[in-house]
Amino acid sequence: MATETSITRQAPYIEALGEQYGKDLTALTATAMPTAGYAPTVAGQDPAQLAAYQRATTAGQGIGAYQPYLTQAGAYSGPTGYQAFMSPYQQDVIDKTLKQYDIQAQKGLTGIGSLAAKSGNLGGGREGVMRSEYQTQSDLNRAMLNAQLLQQGFGQAQQGAGQAYSQQMQMASAAPGFQGQDIARLGSAGAIQQAQTQATLDAQREANRMAAYDPYERLGYMGAGLGNVLGGMGGQYQTTVSPNQSALQQAMGILGTGIGAYKTFA
């Protein structure tokens, strides 16, 4: 009895596509994917951010920006704070004022002598008493004038020291705010630039990822398309293979034919 083998095959171009797909898949998956090219990258701090950090952490600029003004304000307070505001010309003013006072006082003594001469007491005891009393009062007035001038200079110096103290305290209060504004502006400007740099890095990373995955995606599209083609098409042709009969099979065939003919004519 003859044996037949039926083989169903796709069209030659379909088989060629499948063979090429298998080769490409094997070659592609044999090589490691270059993941380093699209690994996440963080943008470094912008120079403006570094400057903001440096100013914020530097003594006298960010931290303790008020300290120099407090130190100066302390120098203007206390028992010796007024000395820096004393007029360098005060002693000259005092000396000239007292000199003028002495001139006028001398004129008073001359007047006493004139009065004593007119009254006939020139050189007498009465004139001496008058001169003594006049000199005593004149010296007292001179001392009071000197004290007033000194007190006036001291008061002006104290007023100047107080004003300078208030100014320094105001600066101590205002300086941190001004410094903080500068630091904030630097930080904001640096953050904008850092964001731009990060966006550039992310875009480059995505471009690298797309380039790395492109062969896989193209092969995936090919595989999906090939699957759709294979799923929608049956076999394109069939081949039937009939093996050659052996001598026994031929004999049996002849015998069968003879028996059939015998039965026909019997």
CYANA upper distance limits for C-alpha pairs under 8 A (distance plus 0.5 A):
  1 MET  CA    245 GLN  CA      8.22
  1 MET  CA    249 GLN  CA      6.93
  2 ALA  CA    242 SER  CA      7.22
  2 ALA  CA    243 PRO  CA      7.13
  2 ALA  CA    244 ASN  CA      8.26
  2 ALA  CA    245 GLN  CA      7.12
  3 THR  CA    242 SER  CA      6.55
  3 THR  CA    243 PRO  CA      6.85
  4 GLU  CA    240 THR  CA      6.82
  4 GLU  CA    241 VAL  CA      5.79
  4 GLU  CA    242 SER  CA      5.33
  4 GLU  CA    243 PRO  CA      7.52
  5 THR  CA    239 THR  CA      8.41
  5 THR  CA    240 THR  CA      6.18
  5 THR  CA    241 VAL  CA      5.68
  5 THR  CA    242 SER  CA      7.59
  6 SER  CA    238 GLN  CA      7.02
  6 SER  CA    239 THR  CA      6.19
  6 SER  CA    240 THR  CA      5.33
  6 SER  CA    241 VAL  CA      7.20
  7 ILE  CA    238 GLN  CA      6.14
  7 ILE  CA    239 THR  CA      5.94
  7 ILE  CA    240 THR  CA      7.41
  8 THR  CA    235 GLY  CA      5.92
  8 THR  CA    236 GLN  CA      7.92
  8 THR  CA    237 TYR  CA      6.76
  8 THR  CA    238 GLN  CA      5.45
  8 THR  CA    239 THR  CA      7.52
  9 ARG  CA    235 GLY  CA      5.83
  9 ARG  CA    236 GLN  CA      6.82
  9 ARG  CA    237 TYR  CA      6.71
  9 ARG  CA    238 GLN  CA      7.25
 10 GLN  CA     14 ILE  CA      6.65
 10 GLN  CA     15 GLU  CA      6.71
 10 GLN  CA    234 GLY  CA      7.89
 10 GLN  CA    235 GLY  CA      5.69
 10 GLN  CA    236 GLN  CA      5.86
 10 GLN  CA    237 TYR  CA      7.77
 11 ALA  CA     15 GLU  CA      6.91
 11 ALA  CA    235 GLY  CA      8.05
 11 ALA  CA    236 GLN  CA      6.12
 11 ALA  CA    237 TYR  CA      8.16
 12 PRO  CA     16 ALA  CA      6.64
 13 TYR  CA     17 LEU  CA      6.71
 14 ILE  CA     18 GLY  CA      6.82
 15 GLU  CA     19 GLU  CA      6.64
 16 ALA  CA     20 GLN  CA      6.63
 17 LEU  CA     21 TYR  CA      6.56
 17 LEU  CA    226 LEU  CA      8.08
 18 GLY  CA     22 GLY  CA      6.77
 18 GLY  CA    226 LEU  CA      7.84
 19 GLU  CA     23 LYS  CA      6.92
 20 GLN  CA     24 ASP  CA      6.63
 21 TYR  CA     25 LEU  CA      6.51
 21 TYR  CA    219 LEU  CA      8.01
 21 TYR  CA    222 MET  CA      7.99
 21 TYR  CA    223 GLY  CA      7.53
 22 GLY  CA     26 THR  CA      6.65
 23 LYS  CA     27 ALA  CA      6.70
 24 ASP  CA     28 LEU  CA      6.48
 24 ASP  CA    219 LEU  CA      8.11
 25 LEU  CA     29 THR  CA      6.62
 25 LEU  CA    219 LEU  CA      7.76
 26 THR  CA     30 ALA  CA      6.63
 27 ALA  CA     31 THR  CA      7.65
 28 LEU  CA    215 PRO  CA      8.30
 28 LEU  CA    216 TYR  CA      8.18
 33 MET  CA    212 ALA  CA      7.49
 34 PRO  CA    212 ALA  CA      7.31
 35 THR  CA     39 ALA  CA      6.72
 35 THR  CA    209 ARG  CA      8.29
 35 THR  CA    212 ALA  CA      8.42
 37 GLY  CA    205 ARG  CA      7.35
 37 GLY  CA    208 ASN  CA      6.34
 37 GLY  CA    209 ARG  CA      7.68
 38 TYR  CA    204 GLN  CA      8.36
 38 TYR  CA    205 ARG  CA      4.99
 38 TYR  CA    206 GLU  CA      7.12
 38 TYR  CA    208 ASN  CA      5.95
 38 TYR  CA    209 ARG  CA      5.79
 39 ALA  CA    205 ARG  CA      7.48
 40 PRO  CA    202 ASP  CA      8.16
 40 PRO  CA    205 ARG  CA      7.73
 41 THR  CA    198 GLN  CA      8.48
 41 THR  CA    201 LEU  CA      7.24
 41 THR  CA    202 ASP  CA      7.99
 42 VAL  CA    198 GLN  CA      7.06
 42 VAL  CA    201 LEU  CA      8.33
 43 ALA  CA    194 GLN  CA      6.86
 43 ALA  CA    195 ALA  CA      8.38
 43 ALA  CA    197 THR  CA      6.63
 43 ALA  CA    198 GLN  CA      5.57
 43 ALA  CA    201 LEU  CA      7.86
 44 GLY  CA    194 GLN  CA      7.64
 45 GLN  CA     49 GLN  CA      6.48
 45 GLN  CA     50 LEU  CA      6.96
 45 GLN  CA    190 GLY  CA      7.98
 45 GLN  CA    194 GLN  CA      6.93
 46 ASP  CA     50 LEU  CA      6.88
 46 ASP  CA    190 GLY  CA      5.64
 46 ASP  CA    191 ALA  CA      7.70
 46 ASP  CA    193 GLN  CA      7.08
 46 ASP  CA    194 GLN  CA      6.14
 47 PRO  CA     51 ALA  CA      6.58
 47 PRO  CA    190 GLY  CA      7.31
 48 ALA  CA     52 ALA  CA      6.62
 48 ALA  CA    186 LEU  CA      5.75
 48 ALA  CA    187 GLY  CA      6.83
 48 ALA  CA    189 ALA  CA      7.17
 48 ALA  CA    190 GLY  CA      5.17
 49 GLN  CA     53 TYR  CA      6.65
 49 GLN  CA    186 LEU  CA      6.61
 49 GLN  CA    187 GLY  CA      5.34
 49 GLN  CA    188 SER  CA      8.35
 49 GLN  CA    189 ALA  CA      8.19
 49 GLN  CA    190 GLY  CA      5.28
 49 GLN  CA    191 ALA  CA      7.44
 50 LEU  CA     54 GLN  CA      6.57
 51 ALA  CA     55 ARG  CA      6.61
 51 ALA  CA    186 LEU  CA      7.64
 52 ALA  CA     56 ALA  CA      6.49
 52 ALA  CA    182 ASP  CA      8.36
 52 ALA  CA    183 ILE  CA      5.32
 52 ALA  CA    184 ALA  CA      7.80
 52 ALA  CA    186 LEU  CA      5.93
 52 ALA  CA    187 GLY  CA      6.13
 53 TYR  CA     57 THR  CA      6.64
 53 TYR  CA    183 ILE  CA      8.14
 53 TYR  CA    187 GLY  CA      8.47
 54 GLN  CA     58 THR  CA      6.38
 55 ARG  CA     61 GLN  CA      6.08
 55 ARG  CA     62 GLY  CA      5.86
 55 ARG  CA    183 ILE  CA      7.35
 56 ALA  CA     61 GLN  CA      7.13
 56 ALA  CA     62 GLY  CA      4.50
 56 ALA  CA     63 ILE  CA      6.59
 56 ALA  CA    180 GLY  CA      8.35
 56 ALA  CA    183 ILE  CA      7.14
 57 THR  CA     61 GLN  CA      8.16
 57 THR  CA     62 GLY  CA      6.30
 57 THR  CA     63 ILE  CA      6.29
 58 THR  CA     62 GLY  CA      6.37
 58 THR  CA     63 ILE  CA      6.70
 59 ALA  CA     63 ILE  CA      5.65
 59 ALA  CA     64 GLY  CA      6.21
 59 ALA  CA     65 ALA  CA      7.34
 60 GLY  CA     64 GLY  CA      5.59
 60 GLY  CA     65 ALA  CA      4.65
 60 GLY  CA     66 TYR  CA      7.55
 60 GLY  CA     67 GLN  CA      7.16
 60 GLY  CA     68 PRO  CA      7.63
 61 GLN  CA     65 ALA  CA      5.33
 61 GLN  CA    179 GLN  CA      7.13
 62 GLY  CA    176 PRO  CA      7.34
 62 GLY  CA    179 GLN  CA      6.61
 62 GLY  CA    180 GLY  CA      7.46
 62 GLY  CA    183 ILE  CA      8.44
 64 GLY  CA    176 PRO  CA      8.27
 65 ALA  CA    172 ALA  CA      8.01
 65 ALA  CA    175 ALA  CA      6.64
 65 ALA  CA    176 PRO  CA      6.00
 65 ALA  CA    179 GLN  CA      7.92
 66 TYR  CA     70 LEU  CA      6.84
 66 TYR  CA    171 MET  CA      7.86
 66 TYR  CA    172 ALA  CA      4.75
 66 TYR  CA    173 SER  CA      7.22
 66 TYR  CA    175 ALA  CA      6.44
 66 TYR  CA    176 PRO  CA      6.78
 67 GLN  CA     71 THR  CA      6.61
 67 GLN  CA    172 ALA  CA      7.51
 68 PRO  CA     72 GLN  CA      6.75
 68 PRO  CA    172 ALA  CA      8.31
 69 TYR  CA     73 ALA  CA      6.48
 69 TYR  CA    168 GLN  CA      5.69
 69 TYR  CA    169 MET  CA      7.09
 69 TYR  CA    171 MET  CA      6.93
 69 TYR  CA    172 ALA  CA      5.69
 70 LEU  CA     74 GLY  CA      6.63
 70 LEU  CA    168 GLN  CA      7.21
 70 LEU  CA    169 MET  CA      6.93
 70 LEU  CA    172 ALA  CA      6.71
 71 THR  CA     75 ALA  CA      7.06
 72 GLN  CA     76 TYR  CA      7.19
 72 GLN  CA    165 TYR  CA      8.33
 72 GLN  CA    168 GLN  CA      7.32
 73 ALA  CA     77 SER  CA      7.16
 73 ALA  CA    164 ALA  CA      7.80
 73 ALA  CA    165 TYR  CA      5.27
 73 ALA  CA    166 SER  CA      8.15
 73 ALA  CA    168 GLN  CA      5.87
 73 ALA  CA    169 MET  CA      7.00
 74 GLY  CA     78 GLY  CA      8.11
 74 GLY  CA    165 TYR  CA      8.10
 75 ALA  CA     81 GLY  CA      6.40
 76 TYR  CA     80 THR  CA      8.27
 76 TYR  CA     81 GLY  CA      4.67
 76 TYR  CA     82 TYR  CA      7.17
 76 TYR  CA     84 ALA  CA      8.47
 76 TYR  CA    161 ALA  CA      5.88
 76 TYR  CA    162 GLY  CA      7.67
 76 TYR  CA    164 ALA  CA      7.48
 76 TYR  CA    165 TYR  CA      6.22
 77 SER  CA     81 GLY  CA      5.20
 77 SER  CA     82 TYR  CA      8.14
 77 SER  CA    161 ALA  CA      7.69
 77 SER  CA    162 GLY  CA      8.04
 77 SER  CA    165 TYR  CA      7.53
 81 GLY  CA    158 GLN  CA      8.17
 81 GLY  CA    161 ALA  CA      6.83
 82 TYR  CA     86 MET  CA      7.17
 82 TYR  CA    154 PHE  CA      7.86
 82 TYR  CA    157 ALA  CA      5.58
 82 TYR  CA    158 GLN  CA      5.45
 82 TYR  CA    160 GLY  CA      7.91
 82 TYR  CA    161 ALA  CA      5.87
 83 GLN  CA    157 ALA  CA      7.43
 84 ALA  CA    157 ALA  CA      8.18
 84 ALA  CA    161 ALA  CA      8.25
 85 PHE  CA    156 GLN  CA      8.35
 85 PHE  CA    157 ALA  CA      5.16
 85 PHE  CA    158 GLN  CA      7.96
 85 PHE  CA    160 GLY  CA      6.62
 85 PHE  CA    161 ALA  CA      6.96
 86 MET  CA     90 GLN  CA      8.02
 86 MET  CA    153 GLY  CA      7.08
 86 MET  CA    154 PHE  CA      7.39
 86 MET  CA    156 GLN  CA      8.11
 86 MET  CA    157 ALA  CA      5.56
 87 SER  CA    153 GLY  CA      7.68
 87 SER  CA    157 ALA  CA      8.12
 89 TYR  CA     93 VAL  CA      6.78
 90 GLN  CA     94 ILE  CA      6.70
 90 GLN  CA    153 GLY  CA      7.38
 91 GLN  CA     95 ASP  CA      6.51
 92 ASP  CA     96 LYS  CA      6.64
 93 VAL  CA     97 THR  CA      6.53
 94 ILE  CA     98 LEU  CA      6.58
 94 ILE  CA    146 ASN  CA      7.24
 94 ILE  CA    149 LEU  CA      7.02
 94 ILE  CA    150 LEU  CA      8.41
 95 ASP  CA     99 LYS  CA      6.54
 96 LYS  CA    100 GLN  CA      6.69
 97 THR  CA    101 TYR  CA      6.69
 98 LEU  CA    102 ASP  CA      6.57
 98 LEU  CA    142 ARG  CA      7.49
 98 LEU  CA    145 LEU  CA      8.29
 98 LEU  CA    146 ASN  CA      7.78
 99 LYS  CA    103 ILE  CA      6.84
100 GLN  CA    104 GLN  CA      6.89
101 TYR  CA    105 ALA  CA      6.58
101 TYR  CA    142 ARG  CA      7.73
102 ASP  CA    106 GLN  CA      6.55
103 ILE  CA    107 LYS  CA      6.94
104 GLN  CA    108 GLY  CA      7.10
105 ALA  CA    109 LEU  CA      7.13
105 ALA  CA    138 SER  CA      7.15
106 GLN  CA    110 THR  CA      6.87
107 LYS  CA    111 GLY  CA      6.81
108 GLY  CA    112 ILE  CA      6.95
109 LEU  CA    113 GLY  CA      7.04
109 LEU  CA    131 ARG  CA      7.12
109 LEU  CA    134 TYR  CA      8.00
110 THR  CA    114 SER  CA      6.93
111 GLY  CA    115 LEU  CA      6.76
112 ILE  CA    116 ALA  CA      6.69
112 ILE  CA    127 GLU  CA      7.78
112 ILE  CA    130 MET  CA      7.72
112 ILE  CA    131 ARG  CA      7.43
113 GLY  CA    117 ALA  CA      6.71
113 GLY  CA    122 LEU  CA      7.09
113 GLY  CA    127 GLU  CA      7.70
114 SER  CA    118 LYS  CA      6.81
115 LEU  CA    119 SER  CA      6.77
116 ALA  CA    120 GLY  CA      6.51
116 ALA  CA    121 ASN  CA      5.26
116 ALA  CA    122 LEU  CA      5.08
116 ALA  CA    123 GLY  CA      8.19
116 ALA  CA    127 GLU  CA      6.45
117 ALA  CA    121 ASN  CA      6.41
117 ALA  CA    122 LEU  CA      5.12
118 LYS  CA    122 LEU  CA      8.45
121 ASN  CA    125 GLY  CA      8.14
121 ASN  CA    126 ARG  CA      7.17
121 ASN  CA    127 GLU  CA      6.82
122 LEU  CA    127 GLU  CA      6.82
123 GLY  CA    127 GLU  CA      6.72
123 GLY  CA    128 GLY  CA      7.71
124 GLY  CA    128 GLY  CA      7.06
125 GLY  CA    129 VAL  CA      6.78
126 ARG  CA    130 MET  CA      6.74
127 GLU  CA    131 ARG  CA      6.61
128 GLY  CA    132 SER  CA      6.55
129 VAL  CA    133 GLU  CA      6.62
130 MET  CA    134 TYR  CA      6.51
131 ARG  CA    135 GLN  CA      6.51
132 SER  CA    136 THR  CA      6.62
133 GLU  CA    137 GLN  CA      6.75
134 TYR  CA    138 SER  CA      6.44
135 GLN  CA    139 ASP  CA      6.45
136 THR  CA    140 LEU  CA      6.75
137 GLN  CA    141 ASN  CA      6.59
138 SER  CA    142 ARG  CA      6.49
139 ASP  CA    143 ALA  CA      6.63
140 LEU  CA    144 MET  CA      6.71
141 ASN  CA    145 LEU  CA      6.56
142 ARG  CA    146 ASN  CA      6.69
143 ALA  CA    147 ALA  CA      6.67
144 MET  CA    148 GLN  CA      6.54
145 LEU  CA    149 LEU  CA      6.71
146 ASN  CA    150 LEU  CA      6.72
147 ALA  CA    151 GLN  CA      6.45
148 GLN  CA    152 GLN  CA      6.44
149 LEU  CA    153 GLY  CA      6.77
150 LEU  CA    154 PHE  CA      6.59
151 GLN  CA    155 GLY  CA      6.47
152 GLN  CA    156 GLN  CA      6.73
153 GLY  CA    157 ALA  CA      6.64
154 PHE  CA    158 GLN  CA      6.57
155 GLY  CA    159 GLN  CA      6.60
156 GLN  CA    160 GLY  CA      6.67
157 ALA  CA    161 ALA  CA      6.60
158 GLN  CA    162 GLY  CA      6.59
159 GLN  CA    163 GLN  CA      6.67
160 GLY  CA    164 ALA  CA      6.61
161 ALA  CA    165 TYR  CA      6.50
162 GLY  CA    166 SER  CA      6.75
163 GLN  CA    167 GLN  CA      6.75
164 ALA  CA    168 GLN  CA      6.66
165 TYR  CA    169 MET  CA      6.74
166 SER  CA    170 GLN  CA      6.65
167 GLN  CA    171 MET  CA      6.72
168 GLN  CA    172 ALA  CA      6.61
169 MET  CA    173 SER  CA      6.82
170 GLN  CA    174 ALA  CA      6.62
171 MET  CA    175 ALA  CA      6.10
172 ALA  CA    176 PRO  CA      7.83
173 SER  CA    177 GLY  CA      8.06
174 ALA  CA    178 PHE  CA      6.90
175 ALA  CA    179 GLN  CA      6.54
176 PRO  CA    180 GLY  CA      6.31
177 GLY  CA    181 GLN  CA      6.68
178 PHE  CA    182 ASP  CA      6.91
179 GLN  CA    183 ILE  CA      6.66
180 GLY  CA    184 ALA  CA      6.47
181 GLN  CA    185 ARG  CA      6.60
182 ASP  CA    186 LEU  CA      6.65
183 ILE  CA    187 GLY  CA      6.54
184 ALA  CA    188 SER  CA      6.54
185 ARG  CA    189 ALA  CA      6.59
186 LEU  CA    190 GLY  CA      6.50
187 GLY  CA    191 ALA  CA      6.50
188 SER  CA    192 ILE  CA      6.82
189 ALA  CA    193 GLN  CA      6.96
190 GLY  CA    194 GLN  CA      6.47
191 ALA  CA    195 ALA  CA      6.50
192 ILE  CA    196 GLN  CA      6.84
193 GLN  CA    197 THR  CA      6.73
194 GLN  CA    198 GLN  CA      6.55
195 ALA  CA    199 ALA  CA      6.57
196 GLN  CA    200 THR  CA      6.79
197 THR  CA    201 LEU  CA      6.77
198 GLN  CA    202 ASP  CA      6.57
199 ALA  CA    203 ALA  CA      6.57
200 THR  CA    204 GLN  CA      6.66
201 LEU  CA    205 ARG  CA      6.50
202 ASP  CA    206 GLU  CA      6.62
203 ALA  CA    207 ALA  CA      6.66
204 GLN  CA    208 ASN  CA      6.63
205 ARG  CA    209 ARG  CA      6.65
206 GLU  CA    210 MET  CA      6.58
207 ALA  CA    211 ALA  CA      6.66
208 ASN  CA    212 ALA  CA      6.62
209 ARG  CA    213 TYR  CA      6.59
210 MET  CA    214 ASP  CA      6.27
211 ALA  CA    215 PRO  CA      8.41
213 TYR  CA    217 GLU  CA      6.59
214 ASP  CA    218 ARG  CA      6.58
215 PRO  CA    219 LEU  CA      6.57
216 TYR  CA    220 GLY  CA      6.43
217 GLU  CA    221 TYR  CA      6.62
218 ARG  CA    222 MET  CA      6.72
219 LEU  CA    223 GLY  CA      6.60
220 GLY  CA    224 ALA  CA      6.58
221 TYR  CA    225 GLY  CA      6.56
222 MET  CA    226 LEU  CA      6.51
223 GLY  CA    227 GLY  CA      6.56
224 ALA  CA    228 ASN  CA      6.81
225 GLY  CA    229 VAL  CA      6.77
226 LEU  CA    230 LEU  CA      6.61
227 GLY  CA    231 GLY  CA      6.41
228 ASN  CA    232 GLY  CA      6.76
229 VAL  CA    233 MET  CA      6.80
230 LEU  CA    234 GLY  CA      8.10
245 GLN  CA    249 GLN  CA      6.20
245 GLN  CA    250 GLN  CA      6.78
246 SER  CA    250 GLN  CA      6.73
247 ALA  CA    251 ALA  CA      6.59
248 LEU  CA    252 MET  CA      6.51
249 GLN  CA    253 GLY  CA      6.59
250 GLN  CA    254 ILE  CA      6.73
251 ALA  CA    255 LEU  CA      6.53
252 MET  CA    256 GLY  CA      6.48
253 GLY  CA    257 THR  CA      6.68
254 ILE  CA    258 GLY  CA      6.67
255 LEU  CA    259 ILE  CA      6.62
256 GLY  CA    260 GLY  CA      6.63
257 THR  CA    261 ALA  CA      6.71
258 GLY  CA    262 TYR  CA      6.56
259 ILE  CA    263 LYS  CA      6.73
260 GLY  CA    264 THR  CA      6.87
261 ALA  CA    265 PHE  CA      6.99
262 TYR  CA    266 ALA  CA      6.36
